[in-house]
Amino acid sequence: MKSRCKNPISVITLALVAIILTNCSPALKAQQALYFNKNLPVEQRVADLMQRMTLEEKVAQMCQYVGVEHMKEAEKNLSAAEMANSDASGFYPNLHSSEVEKMVEKGRIGSFLHVVTAEEANYLQALAAKSRLKIPLIIGIDAIHGNGLYSGATIYPTPISLASTFEPRLAEISSQQTALEMRATGSHWAFTPNVDVARDARWGRVGETFGEDPYLVTQMGVASINGLQQHDFTGAHKVIACVKHLIAGSEPPNGLNLAPMDVSERTLREVFLPPYKAAVEAGVFSAMTAHNEVNGIPSHSNAWMMTDIMRNEYGFEGFYVSDWMDIERLQNLHAVAPTQKEACFLTVDAGMDMHMHGPNFLKPIMELVNENRLTEERINASVSKILTAKFKLGLFENSQVDLDKIKNIVFQKSHQETALEAARKSIVLLKNEGLLPLDTEKYKNILVTGPNADDQTVLGDWALVQPDENVITIKEGIQQVAPSFSNITFFDSGDDIRDMKDEKIEEAARIAEQKDLVIVVVGSNAMRYHWNNRTTGENVARAAINLAGKQLQLVKKIHATGTPVLIVFTGGRPLSTPWIDEHIPAIVQAWEPGSFAGQAVAEIIFGKVNPSGKLPISIPRSVGQIQTIYNHKAAHYYRKYTFEKTGPLYPFGYGMSYTTYAYSKPSISNKQIEKNETTTVSATVTNTGKVAGEEIVQLYINDEYSSVTRPLKELKGFKKIALAPGESKEIMFEITPEMLSFFDVKMNYIVEAGTFKIMVGSSSKDEDLQTVTLTVK
């Protein structure tokens, strides 16, 4: 052999043979392809790979499936009819999970969701590595507030809780840590942030949002994107963010998820679209369309929204993914397509890039291309973005995760510290008539009860059951934080809100008579692994927003004993509780604080932490008062209700402290400006109480006279400051043309001349605000 290699002719012959062998061996050819060279620019790698791909392999990248373990579970427990109506569990009739595994080996699937273990993620990636071109999978997961579908993850406060901190910094840090835990366990794509502006408390997904205000939602949403993607998601410690749900599904006319929405372009652009525009500017690389229809057009076939506005106007460069089975619903629910094939045409033609989830996409799309109804260039546009994500994430270099390293990354100490800090700052003190912080000499014998006192409801939606040692319940937190001489008794009143027993209520009241104080933990339940017990969360809307079940009966019975009562609300939606507001001396809105919920709540109750959270959403007095929002128009409350007070029970931006703050009248550096100029507003805030605290200073603006009606006030800025007793700080806000702009009669975005009220204070309530006037010439 050595002597032959010295012959030039033999060398040429061997080279030709090598070329022939390479062409005959697709796997070897793929292994030597340019797209495997990590030193080449991503654009060049994408182009090299795509020119090697068949049409089927391209369309396969647009196909997402649920994980095979998830599928196996559903195969055992669901009928085909149940699967069609489920937005959480899935399998594919006539397509067994074993066949899906073979499809991965053949390169006919590009993405998975509902893969909740690292072992399964590695298994699926190993199958993908057997395919002709060895294209790795991108695995998405609903890591809404930590990677909560993974057992053992750090569970941070839910978005509505996090919004109560008014600290985008915490959203960014917790998202960055979530990205680390996701990558360590095999996921690369977070289906978050949800930047829906929530304006209806009946809607079950309020807890998944950052509240009712477009500005606050925008700030928290952008911070989340920055934490997950870290500006450029290149590397092994970052993930793709997914801004959702496009658009306006958070104000359904009947409170039900997926209900039709009719809304003006003005409201879309002023209320619902600003967070998406900001997300695009922040570089978000994926977006999810909504279940609903808007003005008669299903969101999944809305070219005006997906292409005209998001891509052409805002400059979105990432890829779209459909929501669960919503392409199918173009045919079987919205009835804008007579067949699944037509539904596929409508959605891709409108701008869709990936199908969530299942087999009813690849074949129809290929047929549409072969029939010249969709061009291959259109398919290339989608596939190139999906492949760009996979290259930037480093999946071609290493799609496997090291199982031995998971324990050092997931639920690590620094992540726990962030979760605890966020929990402490997310809690809102709604009422306090001198009961809090608890006088532990006076209240030594304490009863803790209520359906949410000792379970994992404090984790909120999008979390599966977590190890008990990783979660501090409210009861456990009180037992840990209370002074050693306190006697803490827990009575299990039953944790199923929908099925509370009268005898349990009576027993709780009997025990309460013997105590100095009763802490009653009530609210909502979003635990998705107890699906039939839920009272809030995805697809759990309510026709009322009072305390569900017999919870109020429990509170009234205990109150009737004469023993002082402290109410702790947990859950992801605002609850109308006027009786509790009138009769109970202290009320804590804990929302869903996450892994360290109990510790954070207990520290607030016993005064180890001064509460600083503010409401990111108004709390109505009753369901009949919906829509209750702070940024309403002048005519909203021009008339009054006959038998109820008008206005919210608790307003947006409101929250009490164990200290008090005084605000000076704002001053303005230049009271008259041109339309393109800026000015500065300043105010001094003083801690007039006896303990240190943190105050969230809020800036609101109102255009007093304008060519179209404007809200009476709109949040345009906020700052959190720490003040020692007696300490004062001057807070400054720059007033920019953007803050004064709006869409005029012709939908031009402008600043109009006139006077503007600039308001600074502690909440959106008029009596909590100090005002100065600005004139725009």
Residue pairs with C-beta under 8 A, 6 or more apart in sequence:
4 10
5 11
5 14
21 28
22 28
22 29
22 32
23 29
26 132
26 133
27 132
27 134
30 36
30 52
30 132
30 133
30 134
31 134
33 48
33 49
33 52
34 40
34 44
34 45
34 48
35 45
35 46
35 48
35 49
35 52
35 391
35 396
36 396
37 45
38 394
38 396
38 397
40 48
42 388
42 391
42 392
43 388
45 391
45 396
46 384
46 387
46 388
46 391
49 133
49 135
49 387
50 58
50 380
50 383
50 384
50 387
52 133
53 133
53 383
55 366
55 369
55 376
55 379
56 108
56 362
56 366
57 107
57 108
57 132
57 133
57 135
58 376
58 379
58 380
58 383
59 361
59 362
59 365
59 366
59 369
59 379
59 383
60 107
60 108
60 109
60 110
60 362
61 110
61 111
61 135
61 382
61 383
61 386
61 387
62 110
62 353
62 354
62 355
62 361
62 362
62 365
62 379
62 382
62 383
62 386
63 108
63 109
63 110
63 111
63 354
63 355
63 359
63 361
63 362
64 109
64 110
64 111
64 112
64 113
64 140
64 321
64 354
64 355
64 356
64 357
65 71
65 92
65 100
65 103
65 109
65 111
65 112
65 113
65 357
65 358
65 359
66 74
66 90
66 91
66 112
66 113
66 114
66 357
66 358
67 112
67 113
67 114
67 115
67 116
67 120
67 124
68 97
68 100
68 101
68 120
68 124
69 115
69 116
69 117
69 120
70 89
70 90
70 114
70 115
70 116
71 90
71 91
71 92
71 97
71 100
72 91
72 97
73 89
74 83
74 89
74 90
74 91
75 91
75 96
75 97
77 89
78 86
78 89
78 91
80 93
82 89
83 89
83 90
83 91
83 93
84 325
84 332
87 324
87 325
87 538
87 539
88 528
88 531
88 538
90 114
90 324
90 325
90 357
90 358
91 97
92 100
92 358
92 359
95 359
100 109
101 127
103 109
104 124
104 127
104 128
104 131
104 137
105 127
105 128
105 130
105 131
106 131
106 132
107 128
107 131
107 132
107 133
107 135
108 362
109 128
109 137
110 135
110 137
110 138
110 354
110 386
111 137
111 138
111 139
111 140
111 189
111 354
111 386
112 124
112 137
112 139
112 140
113 139
113 140
113 141
113 142
113 191
113 356
113 357
114 141
114 149
115 121
115 124
115 139
115 141
115 186
115 187
116 141
116 149
116 150
116 151
116 464
117 150
117 185
117 186
118 184
118 185
118 186
118 401
118 403
118 406
119 403
120 186
121 139
121 185
121 186
121 187
121 401
122 186
122 400
122 401
122 403
124 137
124 139
125 136
125 137
125 186
125 399
125 400
126 400
128 134
128 135
128 136
128 137
128 399
129 136
129 399
134 396
135 387
135 390
135 396
136 390
136 395
136 396
136 399
137 395
137 399
138 188
138 189
138 240
138 386
138 389
138 390
138 393
138 395
139 186
139 187
139 188
139 189
140 187
140 188
140 189
140 190
140 191
140 242
140 321
141 147
141 149
141 150
141 182
141 187
141 189
141 190
141 191
142 148
142 149
142 190
142 191
142 192
142 462
143 149
143 178
143 182
143 187
143 190
143 191
143 192
143 239
143 462
144 158
144 159
144 190
144 191
144 192
144 194
144 208
144 461
144 462
145 155
145 156
145 157
145 158
145 159
145 161
145 162
145 174
145 178
145 460
145 462
145 463
145 594
146 153
146 154
146 155
146 156
146 174
146 177
146 178
146 181
146 419
146 463
146 594
146 595
147 153
147 154
147 178
147 181
147 182
147 185
147 187
147 410
148 155
148 459
148 462
148 463
148 464
148 466
149 462
149 463
149 464
150 181
150 185
150 410
150 464
151 464
151 465
151 466
151 467
152 410
152 411
152 466
152 467
152 470
153 181
153 185
153 410
153 411
153 466
154 177
154 178
154 181
154 410
154 411
154 412
154 415
154 416
154 418
154 419
154 594
154 595
155 419
155 459
155 460
155 463
155 466
155 470
155 471
155 594
155 595
156 162
156 174
156 178
156 418
156 419
156 422
156 594
156 595
157 165
157 419
157 422
157 423
157 426
157 460
157 591
157 592
157 593
157 594
158 207
158 208
158 460
158 461
158 572
158 591
158 592
158 594
159 193
159 194
159 207
159 208
159 209
159 210
159 220
160 198
160 206
160 207
160 208
160 209
160 210
160 211
160 572
160 591
160 592
160 616
160 617
161 207
161 422
161 423
161 426
161 460
161 591
161 592
161 593
161 594
162 170
162 171
162 174
162 210
162 220
162 422
162 426
163 209
163 210
163 211
163 216
163 217
163 220
163 616
163 617
164 425
164 426
164 427
164 428
164 589
164 591
164 613
164 614
164 615
164 616
164 655
165 422
165 425
165 426
165 612
165 613
166 216
166 613
166 614
166 616
166 696
166 718
166 720
167 422
167 425
167 720
168 219
168 220
168 222
168 223
169 223
170 418
170 421
170 422
170 425
171 220
171 223
171 224
171 227
172 223
172 224
172 226
172 227
173 227
173 418
174 227
174 418
174 419
174 422
175 190
175 193
175 223
175 224
175 225
175 226
175 227
175 228
175 241
176 227
176 228
176 230
177 227
177 414
177 415
177 418
178 190
178 227
178 228
178 239
179 190
179 227
179 228
179 230
179 237
179 238
179 239
180 237
180 409
180 415
181 409
181 410
181 411
181 415
182 188
182 190
182 239
183 236
183 237
183 238
183 239
183 401
184 401
184 405
184 406
184 409
184 410
185 401
185 406
185 410
186 401
187 239
188 239
188 240
188 389
188 393
188 395
189 239
189 240
189 242
189 286
189 389
190 228
190 239
190 240
190 241
190 242
191 242
191 244
191 288
192 224
192 228
192 241
192 242
192 244
193 210
193 220
193 221
193 224
193 225
193 241
193 243
193 244
193 279
194 205
194 208
194 209
194 210
194 244
194 245
195 209
195 210
195 217
195 218
195 221
195 243
195 244
195 275
195 276
195 279
196 205
196 208
196 209
196 217
196 244
196 245
196 248
196 249
196 250
196 272
197 209
197 211
197 212
197 213
197 214
197 217
197 250
197 251
197 271
197 272
197 275
198 205
198 206
198 209
198 211
198 212
198 250
198 251
198 617
199 212
199 250
199 251
199 271
199 627
199 629
200 206
200 250
200 251
200 252
200 255
200 626
200 627
201 545
201 573
201 574
201 575
201 576
201 617
201 619
201 620
201 623
201 626
201 628
202 252
202 254
202 255
202 256
202 541
202 542
202 543
202 544
202 545
202 623
202 626
203 250
203 251
203 252
203 255
203 256
203 257
203 541
203 573
204 257
204 536
204 537
204 538
204 539
204 540
204 541
204 542
204 573
205 250
205 257
205 461
205 537
205 538
206 250
206 536
206 572
206 573
206 574
206 617
207 460
207 461
207 526
207 536
207 537
207 571
207 572
207 573
207 591
207 592
208 461
208 462
208 537
208 538
208 572
209 217
209 250
210 216
210 217
210 220
210 221
210 616
211 217
211 615
211 616
211 617
211 652
212 616
212 617
212 618
212 629
212 630
212 631
212 652
213 616
213 630
213 631
213 652
213 715
214 270
214 271
214 272
214 274
214 275
215 274
215 714
215 715
215 716
215 717
216 616
216 715
216 718
217 275
218 274
218 275
218 278
221 243
221 275
221 278
221 279
222 275
222 278
222 279
222 282
224 241
225 241
225 243
225 279
225 282
225 283
225 284
226 282
228 238
228 239
228 240
228 241
229 238
229 239
229 240
229 241
229 283
229 284
229 285
230 237
230 238
231 283
232 238
232 283
232 392
233 239
233 240
233 285
233 389
233 392
233 393
234 392
234 393
234 394
235 392
235 393
235 394
236 393
236 394
236 398
238 393
239 393
240 285
240 286
240 318
240 389
240 393
241 279
241 284
241 285
241 286
242 284
242 286
242 287
242 288
242 321
243 275
243 276
243 279
243 284
243 286
243 287
243 288
244 287
244 288
244 289
244 290
244 323
245 288
245 289
245 290
245 291
245 299
245 323
246 276
246 287
246 288
246 289
246 290
246 299
246 302
246 305
246 306
246 310
247 268
247 272
247 273
247 276
247 289
247 290
247 294
247 299
247 305
248 261
248 263
248 267
248 268
248 272
248 290
248 292
248 294
249 257
249 258
249 261
249 290
249 291
249 292
249 299
250 272
251 261
251 263
251 627
252 258
252 259
252 261
252 292
252 541
253 259
253 260
253 261
253 262
254 541
255 541
255 542
255 543
255 626
256 541
257 291
257 538
257 539
257 541
258 291
258 292
259 292
260 292
260 293
260 296
261 292
261 293
261 294
261 295
262 294
262 295
262 296
263 272
263 294
263 295
265 747
266 708
266 743
266 747
268 294
269 743
269 747
270 742
270 743
273 309
276 287
276 310
276 314
277 314
279 287
280 310
280 314
280 315
280 316
281 314
281 315
284 316
284 318
285 317
285 318
285 319
285 385
285 389
286 318
286 319
286 320
286 321
286 389
287 310
287 316
287 318
287 319
287 320
287 321
288 320
288 321
288 322
288 323
289 299
289 300
289 302
289 305
289 306
289 320
289 322
289 323
289 326
289 352
290 299
290 323
291 299
291 323
291 326
291 329
292 298
292 299
293 299
293 334
294 302
294 305
297 304
297 305
298 326
298 329
298 330
298 334
298 336
299 305
299 326
300 322
300 323
300 326
300 327
300 329
300 330
300 346
300 347
300 350
300 352
301 330
301 336
301 337
301 343
301 346
301 347
301 349
301 350
302 350
303 349
303 350
303 351
306 320
306 350
306 351
306 352
307 350
307 351
310 316
310 351
311 351
317 385
318 385
318 389
319 353
319 354
319 382
319 385
319 386
319 389
320 351
320 352
320 353
320 354
321 352
321 353
321 354
321 355
321 356
322 347
322 352
322 354
322 355
322 356
323 356
324 356
324 357
325 356
325 357
325 358
326 356
327 340
327 343
327 344
327 347
327 352
327 355
327 360
327 361
328 340
328 343
328 360
330 336
330 337
330 342
330 343
330 346
330 347
331 337
331 338
331 339
331 340
331 342
331 343
336 343
336 346
337 343
337 345
337 346
340 360
340 364
341 364
341 367
341 368
344 355
344 360
344 361
344 364
344 365
344 368
345 364
345 368
345 373
345 374
348 365
348 368
348 374
348 378
348 382
349 374
349 378
352 382
353 381
353 382
353 385
353 386
354 382
354 386
355 361
365 374
365 379
368 374
369 375
369 376
369 379
390 396
411 470
411 595
416 595
416 596
419 594
419 595
419 596
420 595
420 596
420 599
420 600
422 593
422 594
423 593
423 594
423 595
423 596
423 597
423 599
423 600
424 600
424 603
424 604
424 609
425 612
425 613
425 694
426 590
426 591
426 593
426 600
426 613
427 588
427 589
427 590
427 591
427 593
427 600
427 601
427 604
427 611
427 613
428 588
428 589
428 591
428 611
428 613
428 614
428 615
428 654
428 655
428 656
429 436
429 586
429 587
429 588
429 589
429 604
429 611
429 613
429 655
429 656
429 657
429 658
430 569
430 581
430 587
430 588
430 589
430 650
430 654
430 655
430 656
431 581
431 584
431 585
431 586
431 587
431 656
432 585
432 586
432 587
432 656
432 658
433 585
433 586
434 585
435 564
435 566
435 585
435 586
436 566
436 586
436 588
436 604
436 605
436 607
436 658
437 604
437 605
437 606
437 607
437 658
438 517
438 566
438 605
438 606
438 607
440 482
440 483
440 485
440 486
440 606
442 516
443 486
443 516
443 517
443 564
444 485
444 486
444 487
444 516
445 486
445 487
445 489
445 514
445 515
445 516
445 517
446 478
446 482
446 486
446 487
446 488
446 489
446 515
446 516
446 517
446 518
446 519
447 489
447 490
447 491
447 508
447 511
447 512
447 515
447 517
447 518
447 519
447 563
448 454
448 474
448 475
448 478
448 488
448 489
448 490
448 491
448 518
448 519
448 521
449 490
449 491
449 492
449 493
449 508
449 511
449 512
449 518
449 519
449 520
449 521
449 554
449 558
450 493
450 519
450 520
450 521
450 522
450 551
450 554
450 568
451 457
451 493
451 494
451 495
451 496
451 497
451 500
451 521
451 522
451 525
451 549
451 551
452 458
452 474
452 495
452 497
452 521
452 522
452 523
452 525
452 568
452 570
452 571
453 473
453 474
453 475
453 490
453 493
453 519
453 520
453 521
454 473
454 474
454 475
454 476
454 490
454 492
454 495
455 473
455 495
455 527
456 463
456 465
456 466
456 471
456 473
456 527
457 495
457 523
457 524
457 525
457 526
457 527
457 570
457 571
457 592
458 471
458 473
458 474
458 570
458 590
458 592
458 593
458 594
458 597
458 598
459 466
459 471
459 527
459 592
459 594
459 595
459 597
460 526
460 537
460 572
460 591
460 592
460 594
461 526
461 528
461 536
461 537
461 538
461 572
461 592
462 528
462 538
463 527
463 528
464 528
464 529
465 527
465 529
466 595
470 595
471 595
471 597
472 480
472 595
472 596
472 597
472 598
472 599
473 597
473 598
474 519
474 521
474 568
474 570
474 590
474 597
474 598
474 601
474 602
475 488
475 490
475 521
475 598
476 598
477 596
477 597
477 598
477 599
477 600
477 601
477 602
477 603
478 488
478 519
478 598
478 601
478 602
478 605
479 488
479 490
480 598
480 599
480 602
481 599
481 602
481 603
481 605
481 606
481 608
482 488
482 602
482 606
483 606
489 511
489 515
491 507
491 508
491 511
492 504
493 500
493 504
493 505
493 507
493 508
493 554
494 500
494 501
494 504
495 525
496 533
497 524
497 525
497 533
497 535
497 548
497 549
497 551
498 532
498 533
498 535
498 548
498 549
499 533
499 549
500 549
500 550
500 551
500 553
500 554
502 550
505 550
505 553
505 554
505 557
506 557
508 554
508 557
508 558
509 557
509 558
509 560
509 561
512 518
512 558
512 561
512 563
513 561
513 562
513 563
515 563
516 563
516 564
517 563
517 564
517 565
517 566
518 558
518 563
518 564
518 565
518 566
519 565
519 566
519 568
519 605
520 554
520 555
520 558
520 565
520 566
520 567
520 568
521 568
521 570
522 547
522 551
522 554
522 555
522 567
522 568
522 569
522 570
523 547
523 551
523 568
523 569
523 570
523 571
523 575
523 590
524 535
524 536
524 548
524 570
524 571
524 572
524 573
524 575
525 533
525 534
525 535
525 536
525 571
526 534
526 535
526 536
526 537
526 540
526 571
526 572
526 592
527 533
527 534
528 534
528 537
528 538
534 540
535 542
535 548
535 549
535 571
536 542
536 571
536 572
536 573
537 572
542 548
542 573
543 623
544 623
545 573
545 574
545 575
545 576
545 620
545 622
545 623
545 626
546 552
546 575
546 576
546 577
546 622
546 623
547 555
547 575
547 577
552 577
552 579
552 580
555 565
555 567
555 580
555 584
556 579
558 565
559 565
559 583
559 584
564 585
565 584
565 585
566 584
566 585
566 586
566 587
566 588
566 605
567 580
567 584
567 586
567 587
567 588
568 588
568 590
568 601
568 605
569 575
569 577
569 587
569 588
569 589
569 590
569 591
570 590
570 591
570 592
570 593
570 597
571 591
571 592
572 591
572 592
574 617
574 618
574 619
574 620
575 619
576 619
576 620
576 621
576 622
576 623
576 625
576 649
577 649
578 621
578 622
578 649
580 587
581 587
581 649
588 601
588 604
588 605
588 611
589 613
589 615
590 597
590 600
590 601
593 600
593 601
600 609
602 608
603 609
604 611
607 658
610 657
610 658
610 659
610 691
610 692
610 693
610 694
611 655
611 656
611 657
611 658
612 655
612 657
612 693
612 694
612 695
612 696
612 720
613 655
614 653
614 654
614 655
614 696
614 698
614 763
615 650
615 651
615 652
615 653
615 654
615 655
615 763
616 652
617 652
618 628
618 629
618 630
618 648
618 650
618 651
618 652
619 628
619 648
619 649
619 650
620 626
620 628
620 648
620 649
621 628
621 644
621 645
621 647
621 648
621 649
622 644
624 641
624 644
625 641
625 644
625 646
625 648
628 647
628 648
629 652
630 648
630 651
630 652
630 653
630 713
630 764
631 652
631 711
631 712
631 713
631 714
631 715
632 711
632 712
633 709
633 710
633 711
633 712
634 709
634 712
635 709
637 646
637 647
640 646
651 763
651 764
651 765
652 715
652 763
652 764
653 696
653 698
653 715
653 762
653 763
653 764
653 765
653 768
654 762
654 763
654 764
654 765
654 768
655 696
655 763
657 689
657 693
657 695
658 689
658 691
658 693
659 687
659 688
659 689
659 690
659 691
659 692
659 693
659 723
659 725
660 687
660 688
660 689
661 685
661 686
661 687
661 688
661 689
661 693
661 695
661 723
661 762
662 685
662 686
662 688
663 683
663 684
663 685
663 760
663 761
663 762
663 770
664 683
664 684
664 685
664 686
664 770
665 683
665 770
665 771
665 772
666 681
666 682
666 683
666 758
666 759
666 760
666 770
666 771
666 772
667 681
667 682
667 683
667 772
668 679
668 680
668 681
668 682
668 735
668 758
668 772
668 774
669 679
669 680
669 681
669 682
670 677
670 679
670 680
671 679
671 772
671 773
671 774
671 775
672 774
672 775
672 776
672 777
673 679
673 774
673 775
673 776
673 777
674 776
674 777
675 737
675 750
675 751
675 753
675 776
675 777
676 737
676 751
677 737
678 734
678 735
678 736
678 737
679 734
679 735
679 774
680 732
680 733
680 734
680 735
681 699
681 732
681 733
681 735
681 758
681 760
681 772
681 774
682 730
682 731
682 732
682 733
683 697
683 730
683 731
683 760
683 770
684 728
684 729
684 730
684 731
685 695
685 697
685 721
685 723
685 728
685 729
685 731
686 723
686 726
686 727
686 728
687 693
687 695
687 723
687 724
687 725
687 726
687 727
687 728
688 726
689 725
690 725
691 725
692 722
692 723
692 724
692 725
693 722
693 723
694 720
694 721
694 722
694 723
695 720
695 721
695 723
695 762
696 718
696 719
696 720
696 762
697 718
697 719
697 720
697 721
697 731
697 760
697 761
697 762
698 715
698 717
698 718
698 760
698 761
698 762
698 763
698 764
699 715
699 716
699 717
699 718
699 733
699 758
699 759
699 760
700 713
700 714
700 715
700 716
700 758
700 759
700 760
700 761
700 764
700 769
701 713
701 714
701 716
701 735
701 739
701 740
701 756
701 757
701 758
701 759
702 710
702 711
702 712
702 713
702 714
702 756
702 757
702 759
703 710
703 740
703 742
703 752
703 754
703 756
704 754
704 755
704 756
704 757
705 754
705 755
706 742
706 752
706 754
707 744
707 745
707 752
708 742
708 743
708 744
708 745
710 742
713 757
713 759
713 764
713 769
715 764
716 733
716 735
716 739
717 733
717 739
719 731
719 733
721 729
721 731
723 729
731 760
733 760
735 758
735 774
737 751
740 751
740 756
740 776
741 749
741 750
741 751
742 749
742 750
742 752
743 749
744 750
744 752
751 776
752 776
753 776
753 777
754 775
754 776
755 773
755 774
755 775
755 776
756 773
756 774
756 775
756 776
757 771
757 772
757 773
757 774
758 771
758 772
758 773
758 774
759 769
759 770
759 771
760 769
760 770
761 768
761 769
761 770
762 768
763 769
